[in-house]
Amino acid sequence: MRSFLIIAALMLTNGVVADDHAGMTPGDGAFTTIMLQTSDLDRYISSLKSNLQVQERTGAMVAGFCVTKTGHDYPGQMMVWNGFASVADALDASMKYDAMAAPEPGFAALRSIQYSATWKPLKPFKLDPGYERAMRVVVPADKVMSFVKEMTVLEAAVQSAGHDMNIGVFQALGGGAIEANNLFVRTVARDAASFGRVVDDYFAGNSYNGGWDRGMAMVSEVVNDQFEQCEQIYTAK
């Protein structure tokens, strides 16, 4: 299942007010993420794929993981993500499973959890994991929806140029001091070479309708910039 049920509205953080949503439609559902460090990447991923009862227990619709390939904050960096039909379902899941308080026996020896967060997509997002650029950026509150619009323009232009690429913009809920001011921008291609071709075209003169340039002009800070390899491992029956 690669799409989520549509929810009508959500009160967002960072001071974004209702008038700023004119002409924009938030994406469906919500995601939760657990940022972690693993001492044995292959063993942990194998254990993760063999222990999907957590997803069943929390009511996740989809789940997967992303392994950091470049731009690491620390060795063995990866992220486990779960997708839900609504923010209500995502927040309720944290009451059914607390990874820090009660780690699954198969996981405990292999991972060190850094923190967790819930994310609301600010634009429609096609879930199709692959090779992904994960950027955390700070955008002034009064420019957030304009930034989202430019990422939407960029996505359409890249796809019109024949590239298979999806762009998501997410806002954190309960992400602590680490995520409090960030927008999470995920740019997704099928593989590394496919992603590279989009970048090559950009530097060769394809502005993709200027969406990237106008969007990045609104960014006051790039917090981090990483490439990740992502995979979906669970779909609810």
C-alpha positions as CSV (number, residue, x, y, z in Angstrom):
1,M,0.0,0.0,0.0
2,R,1.8,3.1,-1.2
3,S,-0.7,5.9,-0.3
4,F,-2.3,7.1,2.9
5,L,-5.8,8.2,3.7
6,I,-6.3,11.9,3.3
7,I,-6.8,14.0,6.4
8,A,-8.6,17.3,6.2
9,A,-6.3,19.6,8.2
10,L,-3.6,19.9,10.8
11,M,-2.4,22.7,13.1
12,L,1.3,23.0,12.2
13,T,4.1,24.2,14.4
14,N,6.6,27.0,13.8
15,G,3.9,29.7,13.5
16,V,2.4,28.7,10.2
17,V,-1.1,30.1,10.1
18,A,-4.2,29.0,8.1
19,D,-4.0,31.9,5.6
20,D,-0.6,30.7,4.5
21,H,-2.1,27.4,3.4
22,A,-4.0,28.9,0.5
23,G,-3.6,26.8,-2.6
24,M,-1.6,24.1,-0.8
25,T,-2.6,20.6,0.1
26,P,-0.7,18.8,2.9
27,G,0.3,15.2,2.2
28,D,-1.6,12.2,3.5
29,G,-1.0,10.6,6.9
30,A,2.1,10.8,9.0
31,F,5.4,9.1,9.6
32,T,7.4,8.2,12.7
33,T,11.1,7.8,12.7
34,I,13.7,6.3,15.1
35,M,17.2,7.5,14.5
36,L,19.8,5.0,15.7
37,Q,23.3,3.7,15.6
38,T,24.1,0.1,14.9
39,S,27.2,-1.8,15.6
40,D,26.5,-4.5,12.9
41,L,24.5,-3.1,10.0
42,D,23.8,-6.4,8.2
43,R,22.7,-8.3,11.4
44,Y,20.5,-5.4,12.5
45,I,18.7,-5.2,9.1
46,S,18.3,-9.0,9.1
47,S,16.8,-8.8,12.6
48,L,14.6,-5.9,11.7
49,K,13.1,-7.8,8.7
50,S,12.5,-10.9,10.9
51,N,10.8,-9.0,13.7
52,L,7.8,-7.1,12.2
53,Q,5.5,-7.7,15.1
54,V,6.2,-4.2,16.3
55,Q,4.6,-2.8,13.2
56,E,1.6,-5.0,13.5
57,R,1.2,-4.0,17.2
58,T,1.4,-0.3,16.5
59,G,-0.9,-0.3,13.5
60,A,1.6,0.9,11.0
61,M,0.5,0.8,7.4
62,V,4.0,0.6,6.0
63,A,7.5,0.5,7.4
64,G,11.1,0.5,6.3
65,F,14.6,1.7,7.0
66,C,17.2,4.1,5.5
67,V,21.0,3.6,5.8
68,T,23.2,6.7,5.7
69,K,25.7,6.4,2.8
70,T,27.4,9.8,3.0
71,G,27.4,12.7,5.4
72,H,27.3,10.6,8.5
73,D,26.7,12.2,11.9
74,Y,28.3,9.0,13.4
75,P,29.3,5.5,12.2
76,G,26.5,3.0,11.7
77,Q,23.9,5.7,11.3
78,M,20.5,4.6,10.1
79,M,16.8,5.4,10.5
80,V,13.7,3.1,10.9
81,W,10.5,4.6,9.7
82,N,6.8,3.8,9.9
83,G,3.9,5.3,8.0
84,F,0.4,5.8,9.4
85,A,-3.0,6.9,8.1
86,S,-3.1,9.9,10.3
87,V,-1.2,11.9,12.9
88,A,-3.6,10.5,15.5
89,D,-2.5,7.0,14.6
90,A,1.2,7.9,14.6
91,L,1.1,9.5,18.0
92,D,-1.0,6.7,19.4
93,A,1.6,4.2,18.2
94,S,4.2,5.7,20.6
95,M,1.8,4.6,23.5
96,K,1.9,1.0,22.2
97,Y,5.6,0.7,21.7
98,D,8.4,2.7,23.3
99,A,11.7,1.6,21.7
100,M,13.8,3.3,24.5
101,A,11.8,1.8,27.4
102,A,11.3,-1.7,26.1
103,P,13.6,-2.6,23.2
104,E,12.8,-5.9,21.4
105,P,15.3,-8.6,22.5
106,G,16.4,-9.1,19.0
107,F,17.3,-5.5,18.6
108,A,18.8,-4.4,22.0
109,A,22.3,-5.7,21.5
110,L,22.6,-4.3,18.0
111,R,21.5,-0.7,18.3
112,S,21.7,2.5,20.2
113,I,18.7,4.7,19.8
114,Q,19.5,8.4,19.4
115,Y,16.0,9.9,19.3
116,S,12.6,9.6,17.7
117,A,10.1,12.0,16.0
118,T,6.8,12.2,14.2
119,W,6.5,13.9,10.8
120,K,3.7,15.5,8.9
121,P,4.2,15.8,5.1
122,L,3.5,19.3,4.0
123,K,2.9,18.3,0.4
124,P,1.7,15.1,-1.4
125,F,4.5,12.5,-1.3
126,K,4.7,9.3,-3.3
127,L,6.3,6.6,-1.1
128,D,8.7,4.8,-3.3
129,P,12.0,4.3,-1.4
130,G,15.3,4.3,-3.1
131,Y,18.4,6.4,-3.1
132,E,17.5,9.6,-1.2
133,R,19.1,12.9,-0.4
134,A,18.0,13.9,3.1
135,M,18.4,17.5,4.0
136,R,17.4,19.3,7.1
137,V,16.9,23.0,6.5
138,V,15.6,26.0,8.4
139,V,13.1,28.2,6.7
140,P,11.5,31.3,8.3
141,A,7.9,30.6,9.4
142,D,6.4,33.1,7.0
143,K,8.1,31.4,4.0
144,V,7.4,27.8,4.8
145,M,4.5,27.4,2.4
146,S,6.3,29.3,-0.3
147,F,9.2,26.9,0.1
148,V,6.9,23.9,-0.2
149,K,5.4,25.4,-3.4
150,E,8.8,25.7,-4.9
151,M,9.7,22.1,-4.1
152,T,6.4,21.1,-5.8
153,V,7.4,23.1,-8.9
154,L,10.8,21.5,-8.8
155,E,9.3,18.0,-8.5
156,A,7.0,18.5,-11.5
157,A,9.8,20.0,-13.7
158,V,12.2,17.1,-12.9
159,Q,9.5,14.5,-13.7
160,S,8.6,16.4,-16.9
161,A,12.2,16.2,-18.0
162,G,11.9,12.4,-17.8
163,H,13.5,11.7,-14.4
164,D,11.9,9.3,-11.9
165,M,12.2,11.5,-8.8
166,N,9.9,12.4,-5.9
167,I,10.3,15.2,-3.4
168,G,8.8,15.3,0.1
169,V,8.8,18.1,2.7
170,F,8.1,17.1,6.3
171,Q,7.6,19.0,9.5
172,A,8.5,17.5,12.8
173,L,6.2,17.0,15.8
174,G,7.8,16.1,19.1
175,G,11.3,15.9,17.6
176,G,13.0,17.6,20.6
177,A,15.7,20.2,20.3
178,I,17.3,18.4,17.3
179,E,14.3,18.8,15.0
180,A,12.4,21.7,16.5
181,N,13.2,24.3,13.8
182,N,13.9,22.0,10.8
183,L,12.1,21.1,7.7
184,F,13.1,17.6,6.4
185,V,13.4,17.6,2.6
186,R,13.7,14.1,1.0
187,T,14.6,13.9,-2.7
188,V,14.1,10.3,-3.9
189,A,15.4,8.6,-7.0
190,R,15.5,4.9,-8.0
191,D,19.3,4.5,-7.5
192,A,22.4,6.6,-7.1
193,A,23.1,6.9,-10.8
194,S,19.6,8.1,-11.5
195,F,20.0,10.8,-8.8
196,G,23.3,11.8,-10.3
197,R,21.8,12.3,-13.7
198,V,19.3,14.9,-12.3
199,V,22.2,16.8,-10.7
200,D,24.3,16.6,-13.9
201,D,21.4,18.0,-15.9
202,Y,21.0,20.9,-13.4
203,F,24.7,21.9,-13.6
204,A,24.5,21.5,-17.4
205,G,21.9,24.3,-17.4
206,N,18.5,22.8,-16.8
207,S,17.0,25.0,-14.1
208,Y,13.9,22.8,-13.7
209,N,11.7,25.9,-13.8
210,G,13.9,27.5,-11.1
211,G,12.2,25.7,-8.2
212,W,15.4,24.6,-6.5
213,D,17.1,28.0,-6.7
214,R,14.0,29.9,-5.5
215,G,13.4,27.4,-2.7
216,M,17.0,27.4,-1.5
217,A,17.0,31.2,-1.5
218,M,14.5,31.0,1.3
219,V,16.6,28.7,3.5
220,S,18.3,30.5,6.4
221,E,20.4,27.4,7.4
222,V,21.3,24.0,6.0
223,V,21.5,21.9,9.2
224,N,22.7,18.7,7.5
225,D,22.9,17.1,4.1
226,Q,23.1,13.3,3.6
227,F,22.5,10.5,1.1
228,E,20.7,7.4,2.2
229,Q,19.7,4.1,0.8
230,C,16.1,3.2,1.8
231,E,14.0,0.1,1.6
232,Q,10.4,-0.7,2.5
233,I,10.1,-3.9,4.4
234,Y,6.5,-4.0,5.7
235,T,3.0,-3.4,4.3
236,A,-0.1,-4.0,6.5
237,K,-2.3,-6.8,5.3
